[in-house]
Amino acid sequence: MLLQTIPGVGNILALTIMLEVGDINRFANVGNYASYCRCVKSQRLSDGKKKGENNKKNGNKYLAWAYVEAAHFAKRYIPKAQRFYQQKLAKANGAVATKALANKLARASYFIIRDQVPFDEDMLFK
């Protein structure tokens, strides 16, 4: 299973992701997939001002959990992920930094599933 090439994604997380995603072609692009995984904010902006929040509970909570778990592992054991996490942590709190790393992993897994290619750390953290 190619998802297991992502550091931090073992048997359980890979199976959870595969079973919860189903057919990857139902997502028009990577942004739609990241939104379904609850890895992006759900707020509406107008002229740079917050005007409200969309439905925060849309998406799949199990995928959100799986990517946060993978992000916790990645920030401990992947040097480039640690650097990315530390940069985000300097600007925001730990939860936001972890969610940003989870978003990166979700986007990477979209291309891994769609294109059937192994994980490439250099492509993820350019």
C-alpha positions as CSV (number, residue, x, y, z in Angstrom):
1,M,0.0,0.0,0.0
2,L,1.6,3.3,-1.1
3,L,0.1,5.3,1.7
4,Q,2.5,3.5,4.1
5,T,5.4,5.2,2.4
6,I,4.4,8.4,4.3
7,P,6.3,8.4,7.5
8,G,3.9,8.0,10.4
9,V,1.3,6.2,8.4
10,G,1.2,2.5,9.3
11,N,-1.3,-0.2,8.7
12,I,-4.2,1.3,10.8
13,L,-3.9,4.9,9.4
14,A,-3.4,3.7,5.8
15,L,-6.5,1.4,6.0
16,T,-8.5,4.2,7.7
17,I,-7.6,6.7,5.0
18,M,-8.3,4.2,2.1
19,L,-11.6,3.1,3.5
20,E,-12.8,6.5,4.4
21,V,-11.8,8.1,1.1
22,G,-13.3,5.5,-1.2
23,D,-12.9,6.6,-4.9
24,I,-10.4,9.5,-5.0
25,N,-11.8,10.6,-8.4
26,R,-14.9,12.0,-6.7
27,F,-12.8,15.0,-5.6
28,A,-12.3,17.5,-8.4
29,N,-9.0,18.8,-7.0
30,V,-6.7,18.5,-4.0
31,G,-8.3,21.5,-2.3
32,N,-11.7,19.7,-2.2
33,Y,-10.0,16.7,-0.7
34,A,-8.2,18.8,2.0
35,S,-11.5,20.4,2.8
36,Y,-13.2,17.0,3.1
37,C,-10.5,16.0,5.5
38,R,-11.2,19.0,7.7
39,C,-7.7,20.3,7.2
40,V,-8.6,23.8,6.1
41,K,-10.5,26.7,7.9
42,S,-14.2,27.0,7.3
43,Q,-14.6,30.8,7.5
44,R,-15.9,33.4,5.1
45,L,-14.0,36.6,4.5
46,S,-15.1,39.8,2.8
47,D,-12.5,42.5,2.3
48,G,-10.2,40.7,4.7
49,K,-12.7,40.8,7.5
50,K,-14.3,37.7,9.0
51,K,-18.0,37.5,8.1
52,G,-18.9,34.1,9.5
53,E,-18.0,30.5,9.5
54,N,-19.3,27.8,7.3
55,N,-20.3,24.4,8.6
56,K,-17.3,23.4,10.7
57,K,-18.6,19.8,11.0
58,N,-18.6,19.2,7.2
59,G,-16.2,16.5,6.1
60,N,-14.9,13.3,7.6
61,K,-13.8,13.3,11.2
62,Y,-12.0,10.1,10.9
63,L,-9.8,11.4,8.1
64,A,-9.1,14.5,10.2
65,W,-8.0,12.3,13.1
66,A,-5.8,10.1,10.9
67,Y,-3.9,13.1,9.4
68,V,-3.4,14.7,12.8
69,E,-2.0,11.5,14.1
70,A,0.3,11.3,11.1
71,A,1.3,14.9,11.7
72,H,2.2,14.2,15.3
73,F,4.6,11.4,14.1
74,A,6.0,13.5,11.3
75,K,6.9,16.5,13.5
76,R,8.9,14.2,15.7
77,Y,10.8,12.1,13.2
78,I,11.0,14.0,9.8
79,P,13.5,16.9,9.9
80,K,11.8,18.9,7.1
81,A,8.5,18.5,8.8
82,Q,10.0,19.6,12.1
83,R,11.3,22.8,10.4
84,F,7.9,23.4,8.8
85,Y,6.2,22.9,12.2
86,Q,8.6,25.2,14.0
87,Q,8.0,27.9,11.4
88,K,4.2,27.7,11.9
89,L,4.5,27.4,15.6
90,A,6.5,30.7,15.7
91,K,3.5,32.5,14.1
92,A,0.6,30.6,15.7
93,N,-0.2,28.1,18.4
94,G,0.5,24.4,18.4
95,A,-2.9,23.3,17.2
96,V,-2.7,25.5,14.2
97,A,0.8,24.3,13.4
98,T,-0.2,20.7,13.7
99,K,-3.2,21.2,11.5
100,A,-1.1,22.9,8.9
101,L,1.2,19.9,8.8
102,A,-1.8,17.6,8.6
103,N,-3.0,19.6,5.6
104,K,0.4,19.0,3.9
105,L,0.2,15.3,4.6
106,A,-3.5,15.2,3.3
107,R,-2.5,16.9,0.1
108,A,0.4,14.5,-0.4
109,S,-1.8,11.5,0.2
110,Y,-4.2,12.8,-2.4
111,F,-1.5,12.6,-5.1
112,I,-0.2,9.3,-3.8
113,I,-3.7,7.7,-4.1
114,R,-4.6,9.4,-7.4
115,D,-1.3,9.0,-9.2
116,Q,-0.1,5.7,-7.5
117,V,3.3,7.2,-6.7
118,P,5.3,6.8,-3.4
119,F,5.8,9.6,-0.9
120,D,8.5,12.1,-1.8
121,E,9.6,14.3,1.1
122,D,11.3,16.8,-1.2
123,M,8.1,17.4,-3.1
124,L,6.1,18.0,0.0
125,F,8.5,20.5,1.7
126,K,9.9,22.6,-1.2
